[in-house]
Amino acid sequence: MPPPPAPVEPAAPPAEAAVVLPALTPLKLEMVDAVTTKTARRGDRFAIKLAEAVRLPGIDLPAGTPGHGEIVHAQKAGAAGRAGELILAARCLDVNGACLKLRSLKIAPPHATERTDLALAVGVAAGPIGFLINGGNREVPAGTALTAMTAENTPWPPAAPQVQPQEPRP
């Protein structure tokens, strides 16, 4: 006689598909803080916010979500028409206490104008006094439109980092 069939276990309910915000998802951002080469220092943070909501299946990231960027490089304007230099990076948006990592920040063309040509023209016509003309400082005013992308695939909603309670010291 053949052995009795093995009991059949009921099938587990299908697991919900994990929702993921894909890496390189484009985001429209806005500067909250103004940044200028007159006062900016490397490592300083500045506030940004999500300018347009992100709506994907299972994902609702509202406009106005706060975040921050970081000043990567800042140099004041200098003599001889040398323009100020400003390099900014978008770092993250704050979603439920978790950091949604960002990359590839782009801003509109610089608002300051370079005056190198003017300094060189004056230098040729008037001699060394032309080198006393300072170049323009760079400024990215509050309200400036930015674009960035998500840096990595992020499970949705992002989980806030777990803080381990510390034992009191004796």
Rosetta blueprint (number, residue, H / E / L):
1 M L
2 P L
3 P L
4 P L
5 P L
6 A L
7 P L
8 V L
9 E L
10 P L
11 A L
12 A L
13 P L
14 P L
15 A L
16 E L
17 A L
18 A L
19 V L
20 V E
21 L E
22 P L
23 A L
24 L L
25 T L
26 P E
27 L E
28 K E
29 L E
30 E E
31 M E
32 V L
33 D L
34 A L
35 V E
36 T E
37 T L
38 K L
39 T L
40 A L
41 R L
42 R L
43 G L
44 D L
45 R E
46 F E
47 A E
48 I E
49 K E
50 L E
51 A L
52 E L
53 A L
54 V E
55 R E
56 L E
57 P L
58 G L
59 I E
60 D E
61 L E
62 P L
63 A L
64 G L
65 T L
66 P E
67 G E
68 H E
69 G E
70 E E
71 I E
72 V E
73 H E
74 A E
75 Q E
76 K L
77 A L
78 G L
79 A H
80 A H
81 G H
82 R L
83 A L
84 G L
85 E E
86 L E
87 I E
88 L E
89 A E
90 A E
91 R E
92 C E
93 L E
94 D E
95 V E
96 N L
97 G L
98 A E
99 C E
100 L E
101 K E
102 L E
103 R E
104 S E
105 L E
106 K E
107 I E
108 A L
109 P L
110 P L
111 H L
112 A L
113 T L
114 E L
115 R L
116 T H
117 D H
118 L H
119 A H
120 L H
121 A H
122 V H
123 G H
124 V H
125 A H
126 A H
127 G H
128 P H
129 I H
130 G H
131 F H
132 L H
133 I L
134 N L
135 G L
136 G L
137 N L
138 R L
139 E E
140 V E
141 P L
142 A L
143 G L
144 T L
145 A E
146 L E
147 T E
148 A E
149 M E
150 T E
151 A L
152 E L
153 N L
154 T E
155 P E
156 W L
157 P L
158 P L
159 A L
160 A L
161 P L
162 Q L
163 V L
164 Q L
165 P L
166 Q L
167 E L
168 P L
169 R L
170 P L
